[in-house]
Amino acid sequence: MDSKAGSTVAPRSAASELRVLLDSPEIAGLVCDLANTRWTGRPGYPLRAMVGVALAKSLYSIPTWTRTVALVREHDALREAIGGECPSVYAAYRFAAKLRVYSDLLDSCIARVLERLRAERPEFGRDLAIDASDLPAYANGQRYLSKNGPERKRYSDPDASWGHRSAVSTRKGGGGFYGFKVHAAVCARTDLPVAWQVETARAHESSFATALLDAAKDRGFAAETTALDMGYDTEAIHAACEARGSRPIIPLKQTPGVKRGDHRPPECEHGTWTFAGSDPARGAAKWRCPTGDCSPASRWIKADRLHPLVPRESKRWKSLYRGRGSVEREFGRLKNEWALLPLRVRGIERVRLHADLTILAKLASALAKTRTGPLLA
Ligand SMILES: [Zn+2]
């Protein structure tokens, strides 16, 4: 057995886990949908075996098809789980090409898994957290041709670009990297992803928050709140969240208005006004004179970035913002335990397929666990 693969993961039951996934109605549906396309590639292996190898790659946290095929070939229980015969590495490459062509079928499969997870736990996806994370390219990422030399013009992955790690991340520090970013909306209660998007690293994360909210909505998630870090604190993102019926939970960026104190609650001769509830339909929050001696004693303040409907001073805001940790935790798990990294494919379409298959394996495993026990992240 491949020693690296063996040491990284391999829960004893991985082969039976793989069989359970392949037998689940959601994954079996994908196999069936792919069969119905009457793919006319060279005669290969049964689609169940191909989907099985793709899932094994993530379950065993193996970066390449070559090593995955080598593992399945030598592992009797795994080979049995996928139907008895192990496909060749070339068949795996051809299968990956087919999946890129039929990405809509893969999308439907992911949507079915998410729908099932939501049926198991209605609070799944009610509070979301959105963030982006770096995916360094499988390419020469040396920015300069030599020390103090000219910047490199050609890279082995032309879709990748230089980007910055999140400026507000305190854990790894900033710094540039060459590659892609995965932007994701994650359920803050279960840590499971509900929508994601891979883009070249240069693209700024705030450009994708709205698309992720829409993708989550298309998959049936009506998020009541969305937590994001300070990098997303713009009027446009606040408005986009509110327009989709989701309260934005975003720390305040020190803009000139904030320095002027425009975000502070109203004040009067009786003191600082207090928050008295908000009305999402009206798009405003009610604030009240502390003694009630003003006339009127309360007034509505329209929601915006400086005055969100869930005020930043409130307990609820603080508790919801803690949920933002879910998205960082999930990126870590996907990268370290499910082989989202290191990338061993080039080109954005291949990187997107890799991310989709990795996250599908993770979600389908979580669903399998709900069928036998509690939902685990
Ligand atoms: Zn007053």
Residues whose N, C-alpha, C, O or C-beta is under 5 A from the ligand:
A	BS01	ZN	C268 E269 H270 C289 D293 C294
